[in-house]
């Protein structure tokens, strides 16, 4: 195989190929530095991973597209926590005091994220259509006209698999975890679109790390509850119900499994890692991205 000719052929078919792989050139360089025999053996794996990641989500989104996408997700989360805290205050959602104090901090974070994203979009002179969405009020205290946290997927409002989300604390925690785990992977999936704007990229990565802390904390709370899944972790292990620990109903599992798609991956940049400490540890060591479309498909389950 003539690698240079291969690159030239692909470049001729796709003039943007170099831009797509530029963040991944270092991986190829590192592989080839190991020695010729190792490099040749690793090439099929390296190129398979490179092409999957280069073309899996085409980098055509503008900075404002990413900001509006992030705002869409943050509004879902902020409204969720606003509603939960209001229900807890009213006495219809029983949350232990220490837990509630922490959840109020998460609520404040999510609302701050919304405020930040709106301000950036406003300063960027976002279009009238998007600006209207980004300046909409955040409803609090009840199901809004936009969101249905029962997960009814545009079916009968309140009749989804998480219908007890604001009356049963364990169900609330499961949905909270679903949103936080989605947020971690979604922000990671958008980072590549922001590489030309270091200010916004830095802010997005700051939000990403906060979402990760939220996810770990909510997972820890779930692990302390009676009836928690055995050996449930503060981090993601594998995919499906192994990752989510959500087995309320088949419908609940179906709604949340896509959040953990591809998380059972044990190879990174062409290197198979399961031989080091086992497949389980390999899946735990790395998070995979969620694309824009995959994220929106997940959130659609909670939109009227």
C-alpha positions as CSV (number, residue, x, y, z in Angstrom):
1,X,0.0,0.0,0.0
2,X,1.4,3.4,-0.9
3,X,0.1,5.6,1.9
4,X,1.0,8.9,0.1
5,X,-0.9,7.8,-3.0
6,X,-3.9,6.9,-0.8
7,X,-3.9,10.3,0.8
8,X,-3.6,12.0,-2.7
9,X,-6.5,10.0,-4.0
10,X,-8.7,10.9,-1.1
11,X,-7.7,14.5,-1.3
12,X,-8.7,14.6,-5.0
13,X,-12.1,13.2,-4.1
14,X,-12.6,15.3,-1.0
15,X,-10.7,18.7,-1.0
16,X,-11.5,19.2,2.7
17,X,-9.9,15.9,3.7
18,X,-6.8,17.6,5.1
19,X,-8.9,19.8,7.3
20,X,-10.9,16.9,8.6
21,X,-7.9,14.9,9.8
22,X,-5.6,17.7,10.8
23,X,-6.3,17.3,14.6
24,X,-5.5,13.6,14.2
25,X,-2.2,13.8,12.3
26,X,-0.3,13.6,15.6
27,X,-1.8,10.1,16.2
28,X,-0.4,8.9,12.9
29,X,3.0,10.5,13.7
30,X,3.1,8.8,17.0
31,X,2.2,5.4,15.5
32,X,5.0,5.6,12.9
33,X,7.5,6.6,15.6
34,X,7.2,3.1,17.2
35,X,9.1,1.4,14.5
36,X,8.4,0.2,11.0
37,X,7.0,-3.3,11.9
38,X,4.7,-1.9,14.6
39,X,3.6,1.0,12.3
40,X,2.7,-1.3,9.5
41,X,0.7,-3.5,11.8
42,X,-1.1,-0.6,13.3
43,X,-2.1,1.2,10.1
44,X,-5.3,-0.6,9.3
45,X,-6.6,0.2,12.8
46,X,-5.3,3.7,12.8
47,X,-6.9,4.6,9.4
48,X,-10.2,2.9,10.4
49,X,-10.4,5.1,13.5
50,X,-9.2,8.2,11.7
51,X,-11.8,7.9,8.9
52,X,-14.6,7.0,11.3
53,X,-13.9,10.1,13.4
54,X,-13.1,12.4,10.4
55,X,-16.4,11.6,8.6
56,X,-18.6,10.5,11.4
57,X,-19.7,14.1,12.0
58,X,-18.8,16.6,9.3
59,X,-17.3,19.8,10.7
60,X,-19.6,22.3,9.0
61,X,-21.2,23.8,12.0
62,X,-20.5,27.5,12.7
63,X,-19.7,28.8,16.2
64,X,-23.2,30.1,16.5
65,X,-24.7,26.8,15.4
66,X,-22.7,25.1,18.2
67,X,-23.8,27.8,20.7
68,X,-27.5,27.4,19.8
69,X,-27.2,23.6,20.0
70,X,-25.6,23.9,23.5
71,X,-28.3,26.4,24.5
72,X,-31.0,23.9,23.4
73,X,-29.5,21.2,25.7
74,X,-28.8,23.6,28.6
75,X,-32.4,24.9,28.5
76,X,-33.7,21.3,28.8
77,X,-31.4,20.7,31.8
78,X,-32.0,24.1,33.5
79,X,-35.8,23.7,33.3
80,X,-35.5,20.2,34.6
81,X,-33.7,21.3,37.8
82,X,-35.9,24.4,38.2
83,X,-38.9,22.1,38.1
84,X,-37.4,19.6,40.5
85,X,-36.4,22.2,43.1
86,X,-39.8,23.8,42.9
87,X,-41.5,20.4,43.5
88,X,-39.2,19.7,46.4
89,X,-39.9,23.1,47.9
90,X,-43.7,22.4,47.5
91,X,-43.2,19.0,49.2
92,X,-44.3,16.8,46.3
93,X,-40.8,15.5,45.5
94,X,-39.0,14.2,48.6
95,X,-35.3,14.9,48.4
96,X,-33.0,14.5,51.4
97,X,-31.8,17.9,52.6
98,X,-28.1,17.3,51.9
99,X,-28.9,16.0,48.4
100,X,-31.2,18.9,47.7
101,X,-28.5,21.4,48.6
102,X,-26.2,19.8,46.1
103,X,-29.0,19.7,43.4
104,X,-29.6,23.4,44.0
105,X,-25.9,24.0,43.1
106,X,-26.3,21.9,39.9
107,X,-29.5,24.0,39.2
108,X,-27.5,27.2,39.6
109,X,-24.7,25.9,37.3
110,X,-27.2,25.0,34.5
111,X,-28.9,28.4,34.7
112,X,-25.6,30.1,34.6
113,X,-24.7,28.1,31.5
114,X,-28.0,29.3,29.9
115,X,-27.2,32.9,30.8
116,X,-23.7,32.7,29.4
117,X,-24.8,31.1,26.1
118,X,-27.5,33.7,25.7
119,X,-25.1,36.6,26.3
120,X,-22.5,35.2,23.8
121,X,-25.2,34.7,21.2
122,X,-26.5,38.2,21.8
123,X,-23.0,39.7,21.5
124,X,-22.5,37.8,18.3
125,X,-25.6,39.4,16.7
126,X,-27.2,36.0,16.2
127,X,-30.0,35.9,13.6
128,X,-33.5,36.9,14.6
129,X,-34.9,33.3,14.5
130,X,-32.2,31.9,16.7
131,X,-32.1,34.9,19.0
132,X,-35.8,34.5,19.7
133,X,-35.1,31.0,20.9
134,X,-32.1,32.0,22.9
135,X,-34.0,34.8,24.8
136,X,-37.0,32.7,25.7
137,X,-37.9,32.6,29.4
138,X,-36.9,29.5,31.3
139,X,-40.1,28.1,32.8
140,X,-40.0,26.8,36.4
141,X,-42.1,24.9,38.8
142,X,-44.3,22.9,36.4
143,X,-44.0,21.0,33.1
144,X,-43.4,23.7,30.6
145,X,-45.1,24.0,27.2
146,X,-41.9,22.8,25.6
147,X,-40.6,19.9,27.8
148,X,-42.1,16.6,29.0
149,X,-39.7,15.0,31.5
150,X,-41.7,11.8,31.6
151,X,-39.9,11.0,28.3
152,X,-43.1,10.5,26.3
153,X,-41.3,11.2,23.1
154,X,-44.0,13.5,21.8
155,X,-46.7,11.0,22.9
156,X,-49.3,11.7,25.6
157,X,-47.7,14.3,27.9
158,X,-46.7,13.0,31.3
159,X,-47.3,9.4,30.2
160,X,-43.7,8.4,29.4
161,X,-41.5,5.8,31.1
162,X,-40.4,8.3,33.7
163,X,-43.9,9.6,34.6
164,X,-43.0,9.7,38.3
165,X,-39.9,11.9,37.6
166,X,-41.1,14.7,39.9
167,X,-42.7,12.5,42.6
168,X,-40.2,9.7,42.9
169,X,-36.6,10.7,43.9
170,X,-35.0,7.6,42.4
171,X,-36.7,8.2,39.0
172,X,-35.6,11.8,39.2
173,X,-32.0,10.8,39.8
174,X,-32.1,8.4,36.8
175,X,-33.4,11.1,34.5
176,X,-30.9,13.6,35.9
177,X,-28.0,11.1,35.2
178,X,-29.3,10.7,31.7
179,X,-29.2,14.4,31.0
180,X,-25.7,14.9,32.6
181,X,-24.2,11.9,30.8
182,X,-25.6,13.2,27.6
183,X,-24.2,16.6,28.2
184,X,-20.7,15.3,28.8
185,X,-20.6,13.5,25.5
186,X,-22.4,16.2,23.6
187,X,-20.0,18.9,24.5
188,X,-17.1,16.7,23.6
189,X,-18.8,16.1,20.2
190,X,-18.9,19.9,19.5
191,X,-15.3,20.8,20.5
192,X,-13.9,20.1,17.1
193,X,-16.2,22.7,15.6
194,X,-14.8,25.4,17.8
195,X,-11.1,24.9,17.2
196,X,-10.9,28.2,15.3
197,X,-12.3,30.2,18.2
198,X,-10.2,29.6,21.3
199,X,-12.3,31.9,23.6
200,X,-15.5,30.0,22.9
201,X,-13.7,26.6,22.9
202,X,-12.2,27.3,26.3
203,X,-15.6,28.3,27.7
204,X,-17.2,25.1,26.2
205,X,-14.6,22.9,27.7
206,X,-15.1,24.6,31.1
207,X,-18.8,23.7,30.8
208,X,-17.9,20.2,29.7
209,X,-15.9,19.6,32.8
210,X,-18.7,20.9,35.1
211,X,-21.2,18.6,33.4
212,X,-18.8,15.7,34.0
213,X,-18.7,16.6,37.7
214,X,-22.5,16.8,37.8
215,X,-22.7,13.3,36.2
216,X,-20.3,11.8,38.6
217,X,-22.1,13.2,41.6
218,X,-25.6,12.2,40.5
219,X,-24.2,8.7,39.8
220,X,-22.7,8.5,43.3
221,X,-26.1,9.5,44.7
222,X,-27.8,6.8,42.8
223,X,-25.2,4.3,44.0
224,X,-26.1,5.0,47.6
225,X,-29.9,4.4,47.2
226,X,-31.6,1.2,48.2
227,X,-32.0,-1.0,45.2
228,X,-29.2,0.6,43.3
229,X,-27.6,-1.5,40.6
230,X,-24.8,-3.7,41.9
231,X,-21.3,-2.2,41.6
232,X,-22.7,1.0,40.1
233,X,-20.0,3.5,39.4
234,X,-19.5,7.2,39.3
235,X,-18.3,6.8,35.7
236,X,-19.5,5.1,32.6
237,X,-18.8,1.4,32.2
238,X,-19.6,-0.2,28.8
239,X,-22.9,0.6,27.1
240,X,-26.6,0.0,27.5
241,X,-28.0,-0.8,30.9
242,X,-24.5,-1.7,32.2
243,X,-23.6,2.0,31.7
244,X,-26.9,3.5,32.7
245,X,-28.2,1.3,35.4
246,X,-31.7,2.3,34.2
247,X,-34.0,-0.7,34.0
248,X,-37.3,0.8,35.2
249,X,-39.2,-0.4,32.2
250,X,-38.3,-1.6,28.7
251,X,-39.4,1.9,27.4
252,X,-37.1,3.6,29.9
253,X,-34.2,1.4,28.7
254,X,-35.0,2.2,25.1
255,X,-35.0,5.9,25.8
256,X,-31.7,6.0,27.6
257,X,-29.6,3.3,25.8
258,X,-28.7,5.7,22.9
259,X,-27.0,7.9,25.4
260,X,-24.3,5.2,25.8
261,X,-24.0,4.2,22.2
262,X,-20.4,3.2,21.3
263,X,-19.2,3.5,24.9
264,X,-18.2,-0.2,24.9
265,X,-15.3,0.7,22.5
266,X,-12.0,-0.8,23.7
267,X,-9.7,0.7,21.0
268,X,-8.4,4.2,20.7
269,X,-6.5,5.7,17.8
270,X,-6.0,2.2,16.5
271,X,-4.6,0.8,19.8
272,X,-6.6,-2.1,21.3
273,X,-6.5,-1.5,25.1
274,X,-8.5,-4.5,26.4
275,X,-5.2,-6.5,26.8
276,X,-3.9,-4.1,29.4
277,X,-6.4,-4.4,32.3
278,X,-9.4,-5.9,30.6
279,X,-12.3,-4.7,28.4
280,X,-14.2,-3.2,31.3
281,X,-11.3,-0.9,32.2
282,X,-10.7,0.0,28.6
283,X,-14.3,1.2,28.2
284,X,-14.1,3.2,31.4
285,X,-10.8,5.0,30.5
286,X,-12.3,6.9,27.5
287,X,-15.6,8.7,26.7
288,X,-16.9,8.7,23.1
289,X,-18.6,11.7,21.5
290,X,-22.3,12.2,20.7
291,X,-23.0,13.9,17.4
292,X,-25.4,16.8,17.1
293,X,-28.1,14.6,15.5
294,X,-27.7,11.8,18.1
295,X,-27.9,14.3,21.0
296,X,-31.0,16.0,19.6
297,X,-32.6,12.6,19.0
298,X,-32.1,11.8,22.7
299,X,-33.5,15.1,23.9
300,X,-36.5,14.7,21.6
301,X,-37.8,12.1,24.0
302,X,-38.2,14.9,26.5
303,X,-39.8,17.6,24.3
304,X,-43.5,17.9,23.7
